[in-house]
Amino acid sequence: MLRSLLFVTMFVCGARAPQTNISQVTPSDSLPTFPSVEGTNLEGRRFSLPNDFESEYNVVLVAFRREQQLDVDSWLPFLREQQLAERGVRMYELPTLKRMYRLVRGFIDGGMAGGIPDLGTRQATITLYIDKAPFKKALAIETEDAISLLIVARDGRVLWQASGPFARNVAADLAAALDSVVAPALSGVNTAY
């Protein structure tokens, strides 16, 4: 049993695959809708997405392999600079695994949670154990060799989408997309006393 568990862990968490270091932005006229999926964050809270996204607008990073955490991490300094929380935008990481790995969910999620000391990061990391094919099809994700970045409204509308590790041109496009989404939302807020 332990030998099987170690094999599954190595396969899920340590399998090496070619990485795509090219970032690209999806044209705005072909953006998909975020599909309904369920997952649990690393603190044990269940989510039904996209309805349970906690902000009206959310930056979502989808990863399919353990080594893609480096690509996710490459975006974090830029996303911190964007002051998402102050703008009413929430960020989520979605490690996305095949449904069959639910059998060892406790082991996998426990290992991830143990490696993340920050409570906020654990709360914003929602592991999906799903049938990946329809999920990828709904989001027009063509390959698992790169992470996907999305701006998702709580109603499921994908407002912006790109893939790959941090790249300055994609970051500039993401910043412009955030400004166009958040600025109009904030302009309707009455700040008068």
RAURCOR-V447808 format. One record per residue. RES is the residue in three letters. PHI is phi in whole degrees, -180 to 180 (* if undefined). PSI is psi in radians with two decimals (* if undefined). Layout:
RES/PHI/PSI
RES/PHI/PSI
//
This chain:
MET/*/-0.85
LEU/-61/-0.69
ARG/-62/-0.74
SER/-64/-0.73
LEU/-64/-0.71
LEU/-65/-0.69
PHE/-62/-0.82
VAL/-60/-0.76
THR/-63/-0.77
MET/-63/-0.69
PHE/-68/-0.84
VAL/-73/-0.81
CYS/-95/-0.33
GLY/-126/0.06
ALA/-63/2.33
ARG/-95/2.42
ALA/-142/2.78
PRO/-62/2.40
GLN/-102/2.50
THR/-99/2.09
ASN/-100/0.33
ILE/-103/2.25
SER/-98/2.50
GLN/-146/2.67
VAL/-108/2.38
THR/-81/2.34
PRO/-58/2.45
SER/-64/-0.39
ASP/-80/-0.05
SER/-125/0.47
LEU/-76/2.42
PRO/-88/-3.02
THR/-112/2.39
PHE/-67/2.21
PRO/-76/2.80
SER/-75/2.11
VAL/-141/2.76
GLU/-119/2.52
GLY/-156/3.08
THR/-130/2.36
ASN/-78/3.04
LEU/-75/0.04
GLU/-105/0.07
GLY/92/0.06
ARG/-83/2.31
ARG/-83/2.51
PHE/-130/2.46
SER/-115/1.83
LEU/-97/2.56
PRO/-88/-0.13
ASN/-58/-0.56
ASP/-91/0.09
PHE/-58/2.38
GLU/-85/-0.17
SER/-121/2.84
GLU/-63/-0.63
TYR/-125/2.39
ASN/-139/2.35
VAL/-92/2.15
VAL/-121/2.23
LEU/-112/2.08
VAL/-106/2.17
ALA/-123/2.57
PHE/-114/-0.26
ARG/-138/2.65
ARG/-57/-0.77
GLU/-67/-0.24
GLN/-73/-0.15
GLN/-58/-0.55
LEU/-62/-0.69
ASP/-69/-0.71
VAL/-59/-0.86
ASP/-61/-0.50
SER/-65/-0.39
TRP/-88/-0.34
LEU/-62/-0.77
PRO/-59/-0.75
PHE/-64/-0.76
LEU/-66/-0.61
ARG/-63/-0.72
GLU/-61/-0.48
GLN/-76/-0.11
GLN/48/0.97
LEU/-58/-0.83
ALA/-60/-0.74
GLU/-65/-0.39
ARG/-96/0.04
GLY/80/0.36
VAL/-111/2.39
ARG/-108/2.58
MET/-113/2.43
TYR/-132/2.54
GLU/-109/2.30
LEU/-121/1.54
PRO/-65/2.21
THR/-119/2.01
LEU/-122/2.80
LYS/-63/2.58
ARG/-54/-0.63
MET/-62/-0.37
TYR/-79/-0.01
ARG/-60/-0.46
LEU/-61/-0.50
VAL/-118/0.47
ARG/-54/-0.81
GLY/-59/-0.71
PHE/-68/-0.81
ILE/-68/-0.90
ASP/-64/-0.66
GLY/-63/-0.70
GLY/-65/-0.74
MET/-65/-0.82
ALA/-61/-0.67
GLY/-64/-0.44
GLY/-92/0.01
ILE/-121/1.75
PRO/-73/-0.40
ASP/-82/2.10
LEU/-59/-0.76
GLY/-60/-0.67
THR/-69/-0.72
ARG/-63/-0.68
GLN/-67/-0.51
ALA/-96/0.07
THR/-105/1.93
ILE/-113/1.98
THR/-84/2.28
LEU/-107/2.18
TYR/-113/1.66
ILE/-139/2.99
ASP/-77/1.86
LYS/-70/-0.51
ALA/-58/-0.91
PRO/-67/-0.56
PHE/-63/-0.86
LYS/-65/-0.69
LYS/-63/-0.78
ALA/-61/-0.60
LEU/-97/0.11
ALA/55/0.68
ILE/-90/2.01
GLU/-86/-0.40
THR/-145/2.61
GLU/-92/0.09
ASP/-81/-0.04
ALA/-142/2.62
ILE/-73/2.76
SER/-115/2.46
LEU/-117/2.37
LEU/-140/2.64
ILE/-106/2.08
VAL/-121/2.24
ALA/-78/2.72
ARG/-59/-0.48
ASP/-80/0.05
GLY/99/-0.17
ARG/-65/2.22
VAL/-89/2.03
LEU/-95/-0.31
TRP/-162/2.56
GLN/-151/2.47
ALA/-152/3.06
SER/-143/2.77
GLY/101/3.04
PRO/-71/3.03
PHE/-53/2.33
ALA/-144/2.40
ARG/-58/-0.75
ASN/-65/-0.68
VAL/-70/-0.67
ALA/-62/-0.72
ALA/-63/-0.69
ASP/-66/-0.71
LEU/-63/-0.77
ALA/-61/-0.74
ALA/-65/-0.70
ALA/-64/-0.73
LEU/-62/-0.76
ASP/-61/-0.70
SER/-73/-0.49
VAL/-84/-0.85
VAL/-78/-0.71
ALA/-58/-0.85
PRO/-63/-0.62
ALA/-65/-0.70
LEU/-75/-0.47
SER/-66/-0.39
GLY/-83/-0.06
VAL/-85/2.27
ASN/-85/2.04
THR/-101/0.09
ALA/-73/2.61
TYR/-95/*
//
